[in-house]
Amino acid sequence: MITKLNRSAAALLVTTAMLGSGAIMLVSARAAELTPQPTATDATTTTMPATVPTMTTTEPTGRSVIAIQADLRKAGEVATNLLTGPEDFTKQAKREELKAAIVPALNETLKYADELARFPHPTAQAQGQDIRREMLLLLALYDDPAAIAALESAVKGADADEAMSAKSSQMVILWWKAADRADEQTKILDEMTTLARDNANDDKLATALDRMSQIGAANPELSERALNIIINDLKGPKAHSIAQEIAMQEMMSKKEIHYKEQQAKLDENVGKPMNIEGQTVDGKAFTSADMKGKVILVDFWATWCPPCVAALPKLQEFYAANHDKGLEIIGVSSDNDIESLKGFLADNKELTWTQLVNTTSDELHPIATKLGIDMIPVLLVIDRNGILRATNGVENYQELVAKLLDEKPN
């Protein structure tokens, strides 16, 4: 079962969202590098590559890239501000409601994208063409005849790359318009599967399928199927990146589920006596029963655990401020290498509280294993009477300990 990425749908408002955020700035930080340079032919006669179907025929103006981008961003912001969410793409009533306002805004954006695509610098041209493709997709979605014709022309054109780009856009449009019809979307995915298997390295197909998975699926199964096509049938860089994101999200989701299960098991001990026993770093036997009358934080940690180490300065500061009030800390280290732990403590002499060592070859300290802890850091809070009061102390130990320090032991 694939866990869908929690990528915001707003991030998939394609180029309109990028325009609003200013993300279209060129890679080069030096605008001078993008200043048009005289060539053997007059720069004003430069035309857009024939592989990109053209809806507007204005010639390059010779304006600076900064001026073009400023106008492009303004136009994009107008379009972005008209969009409120995925339903603007997937609901016919919303599309009809927006059409009169959004089509002129998108066409204005397209005009400046065309100008950027004609700018005599390859980076500017590539970005302009990318934005232009997205504008055609959106305009065709809102039934703009010229955009529909441009996509159809590209699909039938001689340039295979542009044909696939336009075809991918058409498939996304069909998907969004069939958002409440699972049978139609099933057929769309059948066709996308064939396209993916025939064009395994095509990133435009991966992008299209990703959009389908995130916006407008008639049911979760279809969304998952779109992702499966990316994972199983596409091999290009974009597909690989999406697959990695999915794998990472699945891993994080499993960790979150496991953490909740661990927390539930720990919570079964809340309200019960809790005694921590083990061997200290200097080889002595230890029991927390000797600390009765104190408020105790039990810190399950390890030097190899970055979040554990990152939490130590705050923990030390809190300990220093409250030790005289009756606070004790017991560190339960899962380090297998005792000498390494000793070296760490020698380098961090301010960590003066009791440290129990892991004398086994197990990854975690036996106390952690006994309590069902296999993800650290974890902080337990024990009150002055030796009763476990909280198991989620990592989140709120300062406030809770302050209250417990004010309590009197029985």
Helices and strands as residue ranges (DSSP letters): G 9-12, H 14-21, G 31-34, G 43-45, H 65-82, H 87-90, H 92-117, H 122-141, H 145-156, H 160-177, H 182-198, H 203-214, H 220-233, H 237-267, E 277-279, E 285-287, G 288-291, E 295-301, H 306-322, G 323-325, E 327-333, H 338-347, E 354-356, H 366-371, E 378-382, E 388-390, H 393-405
